[in-house]
Structures are given as C-alpha cells and as structure tokens.
Amino acid sequence: MFVSPIVRVRQNNSTRWKRLALQGAFRGLATHAPEFRIPIIDFSRYQNATSSTEKRKTANEIVSAFKEAGFVYLSGHGISEPVIRNVYEKSADFFRMPPDVKAKLAWEDPRSNRGYVQQGRERVTQSKDAAEIAALRAKAPDSKESMEIGRDWDAAWKNQWPQETDCSGFKNTMLKFFQTCHELHVSVMSSIALGLDLEESFFDKKIDEQYHNLRLLSYPAIKTELLRREGQARAGAHSDYGTLTLLFQDSVGGLEVQNPHTGAFQAAPPIPGTIVINVGDLLSRWSNDLLRSTLHRVVAPPAKQVSETEQITPARQSIAFFCNPNGGAVIDCLPNCYGLNKAKKYGAVTTEQYIVQRLKDTYT
C-alpha cells in the first residue's frame, strides 16, 4: 500500500506538517499551497510529439509553470536511473577522499568556477554586499561541501580532476553526464522558446558553447541543534544565476521553494523519476521577469534521535547542473517581452559579467 508523502510547510513564521493526498500527485501536483503549486510535467510528450500542436501543448505547460512558480518537476526527461545512480556513487567516492587530497583541488577563481569548495567556504544569499556576505559566512556558513566542474576543453580554465588512483572512473563519469545534461538543457530551452511564441531554435546559438557548471554537493550529517541557530541552513535562501538549473535530489530531501505570492517557504520533496528544474536569473532577465527566478533554500529534513538530548540530521547528496547561456551572450530583453505598456526592467549584460560578479560576491 502506498503512503502519501509528508511535506513540511513553513508559513507565517510557524512550522506545520501537511499530508499530500495520493490523488493530488497523480493529478500532476507535486506540492501545493494557496495559489502556488509545482507541477509534474512529462517531457517525453514534447520530445516524442508527432505534431506541432502536441509540442506546443507541453511547451505552454512548461512556460506557464515557470511564470507562476519558477519550478517544475520534469518526468520523462530521458536520463536513466542507472546513469544518475552512477553519478551519485562517483560523487560519494569523491567526498570520501581524505581532506588533504581534496584540498589540492581547491576552487580558486570565480572566472574559472572549478574545483573543490570545503565546508564553510560558501554562503549563498541574495545580498550583493561583500561585507554583509562575509559577516553571514562568519556567523552561519552553509553546511555543505561541493565540487565544481566546467566544460573540459576550455582554453583558459581547467577542471581540477582527482587522480584516477584516488577516485576511479570519476572524470569519465562526470564528462559524460555533463554532456547529457547539456543536451537536456537545449531541449528544454527549445520548448521554452516555443512557449514564448519564438522559433524553437531561438536560443540554440546562444547556448551552444556549454558554458555550464556541474556541481556535486555533499551535506554531511550534522547535529540538528547547529542547524537551528539563527541564520543557519544547509544552503541559505538564494536564486540561481543562469538560464535553468537541473537538480537531482536523493531521498533525504530538504529543498524548500519560496511561494512568490506569500513569501512562505514550502517543501519540494524528492519525487522518484523526476528532475527539479528552476529558472535562473539570466533567463528571468531575458524574459523581463515573465519567467520567475524563485528563491529557494536547503533546510534540515526530519532528524534522527540519537540520545535523549541530541538529534542528528542525516547526510544528504544532490547534483546540480547550472545551465548558462554562452559566456559572451548579451542578455537583453526578448523582443516580445516588453512594449508600450511594459518597459524593460534591466539593462543588457553578458553572461560572464553577471555570473562572475555573483560568484565574487558569494566567495570573497
């Protein structure tokens, strides 16, 4: 017998438990709150469509979800479970390496955005004030470590690969997965173009340089008491920087998405067979905020009681593929997203300018 999942909803500064009905999930609603829902969309209906009408129907569903919530659960995406499981296994192998071995692969430069980031180095936030971010990092750093991987043929910036003897099969697995995620990004962006009444190929030449970032994340087990301190989280509230993020969650959970209508954060629990996809800042700017770049964070899932006085929040793994336009692409408002009654909200900026500045703010 299937038991409907329980999701944690934070609303009006209080915490309550809410049970999702099984029939709600089968109707395509993964989570729900007043005026807010993250739909499950079967992308195979777009990829295998036999007519333009079929394609447009799914494209419209995706764009509608991104307008309302900024997030979707994508099923039928074409990335097999064994492939994802293998990436998780290699990621776990990497983070099990000794600290001194990982330290040799350290992240060094926001223009590169490659390498190992030790626990406590990063503090994601919406702030752009360096002093404020430094204070947040000192008080409540994000409780995670990560490994950042970019395109491997870049002439200026090289990936920081572990030795094969230290982490067998890691490089080959991640390079293949990087390419797989890029191909899905291209397909989803084509559907977005169609849903925005543009040519399906509109974004193709603007995203073909694979200026992306594959991020492996490890959230170690931690005393729950530490995560309850003021300002502390596994990853603080933030938006992402690029076009889309493809997020692969394990079964532990902890992702919360801000309801843009109420400001409350709502659980986005893992749903087997789906990828969580959200809009990033640059796609939002491109669309003049028609598509939402929604705040989200990672908090403590239900803890395990290990003694009468102590609880432990379990370890968590996730994989995020941050999709970006080409580094030199000029992000300016799409021609059909502004007009007489809607002015441009943002000036033009290149992908590299925007992302490098956000990374500088985050790490330095």
VOROLO-223708 format. One record per residue (C-alpha): x negated, y, z negated; chain; residue number from 1; residue in three letters. Coordinates in steps of 0.25 Angstrom, whole numbers. Example, Ala and Ser with C-alpha at 12.3 -4.5 7.8 and 13.67 -1.06 7.14 Angstrom:
BEGIN
+-------+-------+-------+-------+-------+-------+
:    xx :    yy :    zz : rovex : marpa : torro :
+-------+-------+-------+-------+-------+-------+
:   -49 :   -18 :   -31 :     A :     1 :   ALA :
:   -55 :    -4 :   -29 :     A :     2 :   SER :
+-------+-------+-------+-------+-------+-------+
! end
This chain:
BEGIN
+-------+-------+-------+-------+-------+-------+
:    xx :    yy :    zz : rovex : marpa : torro :
+-------+-------+-------+-------+-------+-------+
:     0 :     0 :     0 :     A :     1 :   MET :
:    -5 :    14 :     4 :     A :     2 :   PHE :
:    -6 :    24 :    -7 :     A :     3 :   VAL :
:    -5 :    38 :    -3 :     A :     4 :   SER :
:   -17 :    47 :    -6 :     A :     5 :   PRO :
:   -18 :    57 :   -17 :     A :     6 :   ILE :
:   -24 :    71 :   -14 :     A :     7 :   VAL :
:   -28 :    81 :   -23 :     A :     8 :   ARG :
:   -22 :    95 :   -20 :     A :     9 :   VAL :
:   -27 :   108 :   -27 :     A :    10 :   ARG :
:   -17 :   118 :   -26 :     A :    11 :   GLN :
:   -14 :   131 :   -34 :     A :    12 :   ASN :
:   -27 :   128 :   -43 :     A :    13 :   ASN :
:   -21 :   115 :   -48 :     A :    14 :   SER :
:   -24 :   101 :   -44 :     A :    15 :   THR :
:   -13 :    91 :   -42 :     A :    16 :   ARG :
:   -12 :    77 :   -35 :     A :    17 :   TRP :
:    -4 :    75 :   -23 :     A :    18 :   LYS :
:     0 :    62 :   -17 :     A :    19 :   ARG :
:     1 :    62 :    -1 :     A :    20 :   LEU :
:    12 :    53 :     4 :     A :    21 :   ALA :
:     8 :    42 :    13 :     A :    22 :   LEU :
:    18 :    46 :    24 :     A :    23 :   GLN :
:    12 :    60 :    24 :     A :    24 :   GLY :
:    -1 :    55 :    28 :     A :    25 :   ALA :
:     6 :    47 :    39 :     A :    26 :   PHE :
:    13 :    59 :    44 :     A :    27 :   ARG :
:    -1 :    65 :    46 :     A :    28 :   GLY :
:    -3 :    73 :    33 :     A :    29 :   LEU :
:   -15 :    70 :    26 :     A :    30 :   ALA :
:   -13 :    81 :    15 :     A :    31 :   THR :
:    -3 :    91 :    13 :     A :    32 :   HIS :
:     1 :   103 :     4 :     A :    33 :   ALA :
:    11 :   114 :     7 :     A :    34 :   PRO :
:     9 :   120 :    21 :     A :    35 :   GLU :
:    -4 :   112 :    22 :     A :    36 :   PHE :
:    -8 :    98 :    28 :     A :    37 :   ARG :
:   -20 :    92 :    34 :     A :    38 :   ILE :
:   -14 :    83 :    46 :     A :    39 :   PRO :
:   -20 :    70 :    51 :     A :    40 :   ILE :
:   -21 :    71 :    66 :     A :    41 :   ILE :
:   -24 :    59 :    75 :     A :    42 :   ASP :
:   -35 :    64 :    84 :     A :    43 :   PHE :
:   -34 :    51 :    93 :     A :    44 :   SER :
:   -21 :    57 :    99 :     A :    45 :   ARG :
:   -30 :    69 :   104 :     A :    46 :   TYR :
:   -42 :    60 :   109 :     A :    47 :   GLN :
:   -33 :    50 :   115 :     A :    48 :   ASN :
:   -22 :    59 :   121 :     A :    49 :   ALA :
:   -17 :    55 :   135 :     A :    50 :   THR :
:   -11 :    69 :   137 :     A :    51 :   SER :
:   -13 :    84 :   134 :     A :    52 :   SER :
:     0 :    84 :   127 :     A :    53 :   THR :
:    -5 :    73 :   117 :     A :    54 :   GLU :
:   -19 :    80 :   115 :     A :    55 :   LYS :
:   -12 :    94 :   113 :     A :    56 :   ARG :
:    -3 :    88 :   102 :     A :    57 :   LYS :
:   -15 :    83 :    94 :     A :    58 :   THR :
:   -23 :    96 :    97 :     A :    59 :   ALA :
:   -11 :   104 :    92 :     A :    60 :   ASN :
:   -11 :    96 :    79 :     A :    61 :   GLU :
:   -25 :    98 :    76 :     A :    62 :   ILE :
:   -25 :   113 :    79 :     A :    63 :   VAL :
:   -12 :   114 :    70 :     A :    64 :   SER :
:   -19 :   107 :    59 :     A :    65 :   ALA :
:   -31 :   116 :    60 :     A :    66 :   PHE :
:   -22 :   128 :    60 :     A :    67 :   LYS :
:   -15 :   124 :    47 :     A :    68 :   GLU :
:   -25 :   117 :    39 :     A :    69 :   ALA :
:   -38 :   117 :    46 :     A :    70 :   GLY :
:   -40 :   102 :    43 :     A :    71 :   PHE :
:   -35 :    89 :    49 :     A :    72 :   VAL :
:   -37 :    74 :    47 :     A :    73 :   TYR :
:   -41 :    68 :    60 :     A :    74 :   LEU :
:   -38 :    54 :    63 :     A :    75 :   SER :
:   -40 :    46 :    76 :     A :    76 :   GLY :
:   -53 :    54 :    77 :     A :    77 :   HIS :
:   -61 :    43 :    83 :     A :    78 :   GLY :
:   -73 :    42 :    73 :     A :    79 :   ILE :
:   -72 :    27 :    68 :     A :    80 :   SER :
:   -72 :    24 :    53 :     A :    81 :   GLU :
:   -85 :    15 :    55 :     A :    82 :   PRO :
:   -93 :    27 :    60 :     A :    83 :   VAL :
:   -88 :    36 :    49 :     A :    84 :   ILE :
:   -91 :    26 :    39 :     A :    85 :   ARG :
:  -105 :    24 :    44 :     A :    86 :   ASN :
:  -108 :    39 :    43 :     A :    87 :   VAL :
:  -103 :    39 :    29 :     A :    88 :   TYR :
:  -113 :    27 :    26 :     A :    89 :   GLU :
:  -125 :    34 :    32 :     A :    90 :   LYS :
:  -121 :    47 :    25 :     A :    91 :   SER :
:  -121 :    40 :    12 :     A :    92 :   ALA :
:  -134 :    34 :    15 :     A :    93 :   ASP :
:  -140 :    47 :    17 :     A :    94 :   PHE :
:  -135 :    53 :     4 :     A :    95 :   PHE :
:  -140 :    41 :    -4 :     A :    96 :   ARG :
:  -155 :    45 :     1 :     A :    97 :   MET :
:  -164 :    50 :   -10 :     A :    98 :   PRO :
:  -163 :    65 :   -13 :     A :    99 :   PRO :
:  -177 :    68 :    -9 :     A :   100 :   ASP :
:  -175 :    61 :     5 :     A :   101 :   VAL :
:  -162 :    69 :     7 :     A :   102 :   LYS :
:  -169 :    82 :     3 :     A :   103 :   ALA :
:  -179 :    80 :    14 :     A :   104 :   LYS :
:  -167 :    82 :    24 :     A :   105 :   LEU :
:  -162 :    95 :    17 :     A :   106 :   ALA :
:  -153 :   105 :    24 :     A :   107 :   TRP :
:  -162 :   118 :    27 :     A :   108 :   GLU :
:  -155 :   128 :    36 :     A :   109 :   ASP :
:  -141 :   132 :    40 :     A :   110 :   PRO :
:  -145 :   133 :    54 :     A :   111 :   ARG :
:  -148 :   118 :    54 :     A :   112 :   SER :
:  -138 :   113 :    44 :     A :   113 :   ASN :
:  -144 :   100 :    44 :     A :   114 :   ARG :
:  -149 :    91 :    32 :     A :   115 :   GLY :
:  -146 :    87 :    18 :     A :   116 :   TYR :
:  -139 :    96 :     8 :     A :   117 :   VAL :
:  -141 :    92 :    -6 :     A :   118 :   GLN :
:  -130 :    93 :   -17 :     A :   119 :   GLN :
:  -129 :   107 :   -22 :     A :   120 :   GLY :
:  -135 :   114 :    -9 :     A :   121 :   ARG :
:  -122 :   118 :    -3 :     A :   122 :   GLU :
:  -110 :   126 :    -8 :     A :   123 :   ARG :
:   -99 :   127 :     3 :     A :   124 :   VAL :
:   -90 :   139 :     1 :     A :   125 :   THR :
:   -83 :   149 :     9 :     A :   126 :   GLN :
:   -92 :   160 :     3 :     A :   127 :   SER :
:  -102 :   167 :    13 :     A :   128 :   LYS :
:  -109 :   174 :     2 :     A :   129 :   ASP :
:  -123 :   168 :    -1 :     A :   130 :   ALA :
:  -124 :   172 :   -15 :     A :   131 :   ALA :
:  -110 :   167 :   -18 :     A :   132 :   GLU :
:  -113 :   153 :   -12 :     A :   133 :   ILE :
:  -126 :   152 :   -19 :     A :   134 :   ALA :
:  -118 :   154 :   -32 :     A :   135 :   ALA :
:  -108 :   144 :   -29 :     A :   136 :   LEU :
:  -119 :   134 :   -25 :     A :   137 :   ARG :
:  -126 :   136 :   -38 :     A :   138 :   ALA :
:  -113 :   135 :   -46 :     A :   139 :   LYS :
:  -105 :   124 :   -39 :     A :   140 :   ALA :
:  -113 :   118 :   -27 :     A :   141 :   PRO :
:  -106 :   108 :   -18 :     A :   142 :   ASP :
:  -107 :    94 :   -24 :     A :   143 :   SER :
:  -112 :    87 :   -11 :     A :   144 :   LYS :
:  -124 :    84 :    -2 :     A :   145 :   GLU :
:  -124 :    83 :    13 :     A :   146 :   SER :
:  -132 :    80 :    25 :     A :   147 :   MET :
:  -130 :    89 :    37 :     A :   148 :   GLU :
:  -132 :    84 :    52 :     A :   149 :   ILE :
:  -132 :    92 :    65 :     A :   150 :   GLY :
:  -134 :    89 :    79 :     A :   151 :   ARG :
:  -147 :    81 :    81 :     A :   152 :   ASP :
:  -152 :    87 :    93 :     A :   153 :   TRP :
:  -153 :   102 :    88 :     A :   154 :   ASP :
:  -166 :   109 :    93 :     A :   155 :   ALA :
:  -167 :   118 :    81 :     A :   156 :   ALA :
:  -161 :   110 :    69 :     A :   157 :   TRP :
:  -164 :    95 :    66 :     A :   158 :   LYS :
:  -156 :    86 :    58 :     A :   159 :   ASN :
:  -162 :    80 :    45 :     A :   160 :   GLN :
:  -161 :    65 :    46 :     A :   161 :   TRP :
:  -165 :    55 :    36 :     A :   162 :   PRO :
:  -176 :    45 :    39 :     A :   163 :   GLN :
:  -170 :    32 :    45 :     A :   164 :   GLU :
:  -176 :    25 :    34 :     A :   165 :   THR :
:  -169 :    33 :    23 :     A :   166 :   ASP :
:  -155 :    33 :    30 :     A :   167 :   CYS :
:  -154 :    23 :    41 :     A :   168 :   SER :
:  -144 :    26 :    52 :     A :   169 :   GLY :
:  -141 :    40 :    47 :     A :   170 :   PHE :
:  -146 :    48 :    58 :     A :   171 :   LYS :
:  -139 :    40 :    69 :     A :   172 :   ASN :
:  -126 :    39 :    62 :     A :   173 :   THR :
:  -125 :    54 :    60 :     A :   174 :   MET :
:  -129 :    57 :    74 :     A :   175 :   LEU :
:  -118 :    48 :    80 :     A :   176 :   LYS :
:  -108 :    53 :    70 :     A :   177 :   PHE :
:  -112 :    68 :    73 :     A :   178 :   PHE :
:  -109 :    65 :    88 :     A :   179 :   GLN :
:   -96 :    58 :    85 :     A :   180 :   THR :
:   -91 :    70 :    76 :     A :   181 :   CYS :
:   -95 :    80 :    87 :     A :   182 :   HIS :
:   -86 :    72 :    97 :     A :   183 :   GLU :
:   -74 :    73 :    88 :     A :   184 :   LEU :
:   -76 :    88 :    86 :     A :   185 :   HIS :
:   -76 :    90 :   101 :     A :   186 :   VAL :
:   -63 :    82 :   102 :     A :   187 :   SER :
:   -56 :    89 :    90 :     A :   188 :   VAL :
:   -61 :   103 :    95 :     A :   189 :   MET :
:   -55 :   100 :   109 :     A :   190 :   SER :
:   -41 :    97 :   102 :     A :   191 :   SER :
:   -42 :   110 :    95 :     A :   192 :   ILE :
:   -45 :   117 :   108 :     A :   193 :   ALA :
:   -32 :   111 :   114 :     A :   194 :   LEU :
:   -24 :   114 :   101 :     A :   195 :   GLY :
:   -29 :   129 :   102 :     A :   196 :   LEU :
:   -24 :   129 :   117 :     A :   197 :   ASP :
:   -38 :   129 :   122 :     A :   198 :   LEU :
:   -45 :   120 :   132 :     A :   199 :   GLU :
:   -48 :   107 :   126 :     A :   200 :   GLU :
:   -63 :   109 :   130 :     A :   201 :   SER :
:   -63 :   123 :   124 :     A :   202 :   PHE :
:   -73 :   120 :   113 :     A :   203 :   PHE :
:   -81 :   110 :   120 :     A :   204 :   ASP :
:   -93 :   118 :   124 :     A :   205 :   LYS :
:   -92 :   126 :   111 :     A :   206 :   LYS :
:   -95 :   113 :   102 :     A :   207 :   ILE :
:  -103 :   104 :   111 :     A :   208 :   ASP :
:  -117 :   107 :   104 :     A :   209 :   GLU :
:  -113 :    99 :    92 :     A :   210 :   GLN :
:  -117 :   110 :    82 :     A :   211 :   TYR :
:  -111 :   102 :    71 :     A :   212 :   HIS :
:  -115 :    97 :    57 :     A :   213 :   ASN :
:  -113 :    83 :    51 :     A :   214 :   LEU :
:  -112 :    84 :    36 :     A :   215 :   ARG :
:  -113 :    71 :    27 :     A :   216 :   LEU :
:  -108 :    74 :    13 :     A :   217 :   LEU :
:  -110 :    67 :     0 :     A :   218 :   SER :
:  -103 :    71 :   -12 :     A :   219 :   TYR :
:  -109 :    63 :   -24 :     A :   220 :   PRO :
:  -101 :    58 :   -35 :     A :   221 :   ALA :
:  -101 :    69 :   -46 :     A :   222 :   ILE :
:   -95 :    72 :   -60 :     A :   223 :   LYS :
:   -81 :    77 :   -58 :     A :   224 :   THR :
:   -84 :    87 :   -69 :     A :   225 :   GLU :
:   -94 :    94 :   -60 :     A :   226 :   LEU :
:   -85 :    96 :   -48 :     A :   227 :   LEU :
:   -75 :   103 :   -57 :     A :   228 :   ARG :
:   -84 :   114 :   -60 :     A :   229 :   ARG :
:   -80 :   128 :   -55 :     A :   230 :   GLU :
:   -83 :   129 :   -40 :     A :   231 :   GLY :
:   -88 :   115 :   -39 :     A :   232 :   GLN :
:   -84 :   106 :   -28 :     A :   233 :   ALA :
:   -90 :    95 :   -19 :     A :   234 :   ARG :
:   -89 :   105 :    -8 :     A :   235 :   ALA :
:   -83 :   119 :   -10 :     A :   236 :   GLY :
:   -71 :   125 :    -2 :     A :   237 :   ALA :
:   -76 :   129 :    12 :     A :   238 :   HIS :
:   -73 :   129 :    27 :     A :   239 :   SER :
:   -82 :   123 :    37 :     A :   240 :   ASP :
:   -89 :   131 :    47 :     A :   241 :   TYR :
:   -88 :   125 :    61 :     A :   242 :   GLY :
:   -76 :   120 :    70 :     A :   243 :   THR :
:   -72 :   107 :    63 :     A :   244 :   LEU :
:   -76 :    98 :    52 :     A :   245 :   THR :
:   -75 :    83 :    53 :     A :   246 :   LEU :
:   -74 :    78 :    39 :     A :   247 :   LEU :
:   -75 :    63 :    36 :     A :   248 :   PHE :
:   -71 :    60 :    21 :     A :   249 :   GLN :
:   -74 :    48 :    13 :     A :   250 :   ASP :
:   -63 :    42 :     4 :     A :   251 :   SER :
:   -67 :    51 :    -9 :     A :   252 :   VAL :
:   -61 :    64 :    -4 :     A :   253 :   GLY :
:   -61 :    78 :   -10 :     A :   254 :   GLY :
:   -59 :    87 :     2 :     A :   255 :   LEU :
:   -49 :    98 :     0 :     A :   256 :   GLU :
:   -44 :   108 :    10 :     A :   257 :   VAL :
:   -38 :   121 :     7 :     A :   258 :   GLN :
:   -24 :   124 :    10 :     A :   259 :   ASN :
:   -25 :   137 :    18 :     A :   260 :   PRO :
:   -11 :   140 :    15 :     A :   261 :   HIS :
:   -12 :   139 :    -1 :     A :   262 :   THR :
:   -27 :   139 :    -3 :     A :   263 :   GLY :
:   -26 :   126 :   -11 :     A :   264 :   ALA :
:   -35 :   115 :    -8 :     A :   265 :   PHE :
:   -30 :   101 :    -4 :     A :   266 :   GLN :
:   -36 :    87 :    -3 :     A :   267 :   ALA :
:   -39 :    82 :    10 :     A :   268 :   ALA :
:   -41 :    67 :     7 :     A :   269 :   PRO :
:   -48 :    57 :    16 :     A :   270 :   PRO :
:   -39 :    50 :    26 :     A :   271 :   ILE :
:   -45 :    38 :    32 :     A :   272 :   PRO :
:   -48 :    38 :    47 :     A :   273 :   GLY :
:   -47 :    54 :    47 :     A :   274 :   THR :
:   -57 :    65 :    48 :     A :   275 :   ILE :
:   -54 :    78 :    41 :     A :   276 :   VAL :
:   -56 :    89 :    51 :     A :   277 :   ILE :
:   -56 :   104 :    48 :     A :   278 :   ASN :
:   -58 :   117 :    55 :     A :   279 :   VAL :
:   -71 :   125 :    53 :     A :   280 :   GLY :
:   -73 :   140 :    52 :     A :   281 :   ASP :
:   -78 :   141 :    67 :     A :   282 :   LEU :
:   -66 :   135 :    73 :     A :   283 :   LEU :
:   -57 :   143 :    64 :     A :   284 :   SER :
:   -64 :   156 :    68 :     A :   285 :   ARG :
:   -63 :   151 :    83 :     A :   286 :   TRP :
:   -48 :   150 :    81 :     A :   287 :   SER :
:   -47 :   163 :    73 :     A :   288 :   ASN :
:   -43 :   155 :    61 :     A :   289 :   ASP :
:   -32 :   148 :    68 :     A :   290 :   LEU :
:   -38 :   135 :    64 :     A :   291 :   LEU :
:   -41 :   135 :    49 :     A :   292 :   ARG :
:   -55 :   133 :    43 :     A :   293 :   SER :
:   -49 :   128 :    30 :     A :   294 :   THR :
:   -57 :   128 :    17 :     A :   295 :   LEU :
:   -60 :   114 :    11 :     A :   296 :   HIS :
:   -68 :   108 :    -1 :     A :   297 :   ARG :
:   -72 :    95 :    -7 :     A :   298 :   VAL :
:   -68 :    93 :   -21 :     A :   299 :   VAL :
:   -69 :    81 :   -31 :     A :   300 :   ALA :
:   -59 :    69 :   -28 :     A :   301 :   PRO :
:   -53 :    61 :   -39 :     A :   302 :   PRO :
:   -65 :    58 :   -49 :     A :   303 :   ALA :
:   -68 :    45 :   -56 :     A :   304 :   LYS :
:   -68 :    44 :   -71 :     A :   305 :   GLN :
:   -82 :    38 :   -75 :     A :   306 :   VAL :
:   -80 :    41 :   -90 :     A :   307 :   SER :
:   -70 :    47 :  -100 :     A :   308 :   GLU :
:   -76 :    61 :   -97 :     A :   309 :   THR :
:   -82 :    60 :   -83 :     A :   310 :   GLU :
:   -77 :    59 :   -69 :     A :   311 :   GLN :
:   -85 :    57 :   -56 :     A :   312 :   ILE :
:   -81 :    62 :   -43 :     A :   313 :   THR :
:   -85 :    51 :   -33 :     A :   314 :   PRO :
:   -95 :    53 :   -21 :     A :   315 :   ALA :
:   -89 :    58 :    -8 :     A :   316 :   ARG :
:   -95 :    57 :     6 :     A :   317 :   GLN :
:   -90 :    65 :    18 :     A :   318 :   SER :
:   -95 :    68 :    32 :     A :   319 :   ILE :
:   -92 :    82 :    39 :     A :   320 :   ALA :
:   -95 :    85 :    53 :     A :   321 :   PHE :
:   -95 :   100 :    55 :     A :   322 :   PHE :
:   -91 :   103 :    69 :     A :   323 :   CYS :
:   -96 :   116 :    75 :     A :   324 :   ASN :
:   -96 :   124 :    88 :     A :   325 :   PRO :
:  -109 :   125 :    95 :     A :   326 :   ASN :
:  -119 :   134 :    87 :     A :   327 :   GLY :
:  -119 :   145 :    97 :     A :   328 :   GLY :
:  -104 :   145 :   100 :     A :   329 :   ALA :
:   -97 :   158 :    98 :     A :   330 :   VAL :
:   -85 :   156 :    89 :     A :   331 :   ILE :
:   -75 :   167 :    93 :     A :   332 :   ASP :
:   -60 :   167 :    92 :     A :   333 :   CYS :
:   -54 :   158 :   102 :     A :   334 :   LEU :
:   -46 :   166 :   113 :     A :   335 :   PRO :
:   -32 :   160 :   109 :     A :   336 :   ASN :
:   -34 :   163 :    94 :     A :   337 :   CYS :
:   -33 :   178 :    94 :     A :   338 :   TYR :
:   -26 :   189 :   101 :     A :   339 :   GLY :
:   -17 :   201 :    99 :     A :   340 :   LEU :
:   -11 :   196 :    86 :     A :   341 :   ASN :
:   -23 :   189 :    81 :     A :   342 :   LYS :
:   -37 :   195 :    80 :     A :   343 :   ALA :
:   -50 :   187 :    80 :     A :   344 :   LYS :
:   -54 :   185 :    65 :     A :   345 :   LYS :
:   -68 :   182 :    67 :     A :   346 :   TYR :
:   -80 :   187 :    76 :     A :   347 :   GLY :
:   -88 :   178 :    85 :     A :   348 :   ALA :
:   -99 :   169 :    78 :     A :   349 :   VAL :
:  -107 :   158 :    83 :     A :   350 :   THR :
:  -106 :   144 :    76 :     A :   351 :   THR :
:  -121 :   145 :    72 :     A :   352 :   GLU :
:  -119 :   159 :    66 :     A :   353 :   GLN :
:  -107 :   155 :    58 :     A :   354 :   TYR :
:  -112 :   141 :    53 :     A :   355 :   ILE :
:  -126 :   145 :    49 :     A :   356 :   VAL :
:  -121 :   157 :    41 :     A :   357 :   GLN :
:  -111 :   148 :    34 :     A :   358 :   ARG :
:  -122 :   138 :    31 :     A :   359 :   LEU :
:  -131 :   148 :    26 :     A :   360 :   LYS :
:  -120 :   153 :    16 :     A :   361 :   ASP :
:  -118 :   139 :    11 :     A :   362 :   THR :
:  -132 :   134 :     9 :     A :   363 :   TYR :
:  -141 :   147 :     6 :     A :   364 :   THR :
+-------+-------+-------+-------+-------+-------+
! end
